[in-house]
């Protein structure tokens, strides 16, 4: 086959016979068939092949010729030949995640069994998803740290921000349940919605805990404030959740092709906010009660006596701290008064 390919190549492309020096130019002289024989495909049948014994025989007598597409170029990766297969995704029927999962489950194992030397790798949307996931693994923890710092600065506490951020797992669970109910796979856009959800679900917990702290600061017993705070902030939290879900529902219910790309993000936000709101109203007061019990236990270990719930609650001393700061603040300068006559 190598001899056949070399002789056909030499006849049509040319075999270098000699080089001539003409001034500063190096001229290569090639020998090949005349232009009349190279311009007609039928002349291929008249090509003569020289055998190892020196005889010339027709090409058809030593080879079976068939017509097919030729390679414009051969690409290689790490020395291995590479074939790239491209396809456009019909988002009305499937998304890239579903397609790649089906290929890895049903197609690739058969190809590997039939061709053991073939290596396959997914690029395109799969590679972009992997790169975005790597950035999320870095950016999402930084976002959580930023949320914690802001809440801790506002509440002047390190324990209550942790309780507030417990709503983030509730929202993530709600987003996953929403995808399960709607029969959708969790895609990269879904993860973007979960990241955005983390900054939304903490708002209800902040409103609820701030109300509870205000009631405790005004002298209400701790456990009465826990019950009263949920009742006072129920309407505000409930209305916020209903309006958020109501605003996202038209996008979730949209059947147009243009909206299919954003439905997973809207689904994560809507279901995540809904479940996080219910769990916030029920569980956040419970967490605050558990935190108060832990504070009382630590106080008893240090002081040797069991304190009242209000005695260990920092919110009960918030007004005293504000009054102390106001007393320690420098007096404002007096206005200039001109001297009289």
N, C-alpha and C positions, 0 to 999 in steps of 0.2 A: 504493500500500500504506500509505503514511503517513496519507492521508486516511481510509482504511477503519479503520485501527487507532485513530485519534483519535476517530472518531465512535462506534465500538463501545465504546471505553473511556468516552467521555462518557455514553453511554446507561446503562451498568451501574454505573460508579463515580461518575459525576456531573461536571458542568462547573460551575465556580464562576461564579455570576451576579452576586452583589453581596456586600458585607460590611456588617454592622450593628454599631454601637457600642452596647453595653448595659452601662452603668456602666464598669467597668475591663476588661470582656471584649470581644474582637473576634470576632464571630460571622460565619462564612462560610456563605453560602447556596448550595447546589448543586442543580442541576436534573438529574434522571435519571428513568428509567422507574419506574413504580409497583412496589411490592414483589411484586405478583402476576405481573407480567411478568418480573421479575428472578429469580424463584424456580424457574422451569421452563425446562429446557434446550430444550424444543420451541419456546419463544417466540423463540429465536434466528433461526428461519426467517422470522419476521414483522418483523424489524428492517428499517427503511427507511434507505437511504443517499442523501444529497443529493449530486447530481453537480455539477461546476463550472458547469453551465448553470442550476442551480436546480431541476432535477427530482428527485423522490424515487423511487427504484427499490428493489426487494427486494435484500437482501444476496446471495441466491443468483444473481442475474442479473449481478453484477459480480465475484463471487469464488467460488472453490471452497473449501468448508469441509471440513476433516478434523479428526478428534479425535486428540490425542496428549498425552503428559505435558508439563506446563509447568515452567518453571524457578522454583524457590523463591527463587533469588537468582543473580546474576551476579557472580562474583569476578574480580578483575583483579590482575595483577602488572606493575608498571612500565607501566601504561596498557593492557596487552594482556589480552584475555579468557583466562581460565585454566580448564581442565577437569582435574579431579583424578580419577585412576583408582586405586582401592584394590583390593588382593587379599590373600588369606591364603595363606601358603606351606604346601604339603603336604610336610613334611620327610621323609615316607616315600618320596617319589618324586624330590624335588630339593631343593636348597638355594637361598637367595636369589642367591648368586653365579652358579650355573648358569642360573637364570632370567633374570637381567639380562644375562648374556653372550649368551644366545639371543635376547633382544629386540634387543640392539644389533647382532647379526649378521644376523638373518633378518627382523625386523619393522620396525625404524626406517628402514632404507634405502628400503624400498618406500613407507612413509608420506611420507618427505621427497621422493621422486620424484613422488608423486601430488599432494602438497600442499606446494609449495615454501615457503610462508609459515609453516608450522607449525614451532614449536620445541619440543623435548622435553627433559626433564630427569628424572633418576631421584632420587627422594627416599626416605624411609622407611629401610629396612635399608641401602640403598646409601649414603645420606647418613650414617647412623650409623657405617657401616664407614669412610667417609672421615674422619670426625671422630676415630674411634679410631685410625686409621692415623697421623693427624697427631700425636696424643698419644704413640704408640709411637715416632715419629721423634725425639721429645724425651726420653722416658723411658728408652728402650733404651740410647742412648749414656751417659746418666747412670748407669744400672745397671752398664754395663761399666767406667766410670771408678771406681765404688765397689768393684767386684770387684778391679780392678787395685790400688787403694790398700790394700785389706785384705791382699792377697797380698804386695805389696811390703813392707808393714810386718812381716808375719810372717817372710818370708825375708830381709829386710834386703838386698834386691837389686832392681834395675830390669830386669835382663835375664831372669831366670828367670820372673817373672810374665808377660812377653810370651810365653815358650815355653808356659807353662801355658794361656794364653788362646788359643793356637793350636787347642786342642781344641774351642772354640766353633764355628768353621767346620765342623769334622768333624761335630759334632752337627747343624748345620743341613743339611748334605748328607744325613745319615742320615734326617732328618725328611722331606726332599723325596723321597728314594727310597722311604720308607714310603708316602707319598701316591701315588706312581706305581705301586707294587706293588698297593696296595689299590684303585686306580682312583678316588680321591677328589680333589676340587679343594682347593687351598690356600685356606682361608677365614680370617676374622678369628680364630676360635677356634684355628686351627692356628698363627697367629702368636703368640697368647698362650702356646701350648704351647712354641713355640720360645724365647720370652723366658724362661719358666721353665726350659727345658732349659739355657740358658746358665749358670745358677747351679748346675746339677746336674753337668754333664759335667766341670767343673774339679776336682771332688772327687777323682776317680781320679788325675788328674795331680798334684795336691797330695800325695796319699799316696805316689805313686811317687817324686817328686822329693825329698820329705823323707827317704825311706829312703835314696836315693842320697847325699844330703848327709850323713846320719849315718854311712854307711860311709866316705865320704871323710874326714870329721872323725876317724874312728877309725884312720886311717892306711892305708886300702886304696887302691891305685892307682885313678886316675880311671876308666879304661876297664874295669877289673875291677869297679868299683863299678857302672858302668852295666849290665853284664851281670848282676851279682848282685842289683841292686835290682829288676829286672823279675821275676826268679825268686822273690824273697822276697815280693813284693807281688802276685804273680799270683793267688793264691787269694783274697785279700781283695777285690781289684778284680773278679775274675770272679764271686764270690758276690754282691757288691753289685749287679752288673749283672743277674745272673740273677733275683734276688729282685725287682728293680725291674720288669723286663719281665714276670715272672710275676704280679706284682700288677696290672699294667695290662692284661694280655691278656684277662681276662674282660670288661672294659669294651669292648675293641676287638672282641671276638667277639659282643657283645650285639646282638640284632636288634630289641629293643624300641624303640618310638618315642621313649620318654623318654631313651634313651641316645644317640640319633643326634646330638644337639647336642654331646656331649662327646667323641665318638669321635675327631675330628680332633686335639684336644688330647692325648688319650692316645696316639694314633698318633705324634705328634711326639716325645713324651717317650720312648716305647719304642724306636722305630727310631733316634732320635738318640743315646740312651744306648748302644745296642748297637754302632753303628758307631764312635762316639767311643771306646768302651772298646778295641776292636780296634786302632784307629789309635794310641791312647795307648800301649799296650804295645809297639808296634813303632816308632813314630816319635818319641816323646818322648825316649828315650835317644839316638836319632840327632841330634835337635836339640841336646841337651846336649853331645854330642861336637862338633858343628859350632860351638857357642858356645865351647867350650874351645879349639878351633883358632883362632877369631877372637881370643880373649884372648891366646893365645900369639903370634899375628902382631902384635898391637898392642904387646905387651911387647918383641918383637924390634925393632920400629921405634923404640921409645923408648930401649931400653937397648943395642941393638946386639948382642945375643946371643939365641940360641933357648932358651927355658926349658923345663923339664919340665912335663907337664900338671898335676902337683900344685902346682907353684909359683905358678900364676896362678889357681888355684881358690879362691874365697873360703871355701868350705865347709871347706877344709883348715885354715883359721885360726880356725874358729868356737870351738873349745875354748879356744884361746889368748885370744881376745877375752873369753870368759866369765870366765876366770881373772883377767884384768886388771881387769875390772869388779868382781869380788869383792874384789881387793886394794885397789882405790880406794874401795870402799864404806866409810863410817864404821863404826867398831866399835859394837856394840849397847851401850846403857848397862848398867852393872853393877847388880845387885839391891842394894837398901838393906840393910845389915847393922847392927843396933844395936850400939852400943859396949858392951864388957863392964864388969863392976864394977871 
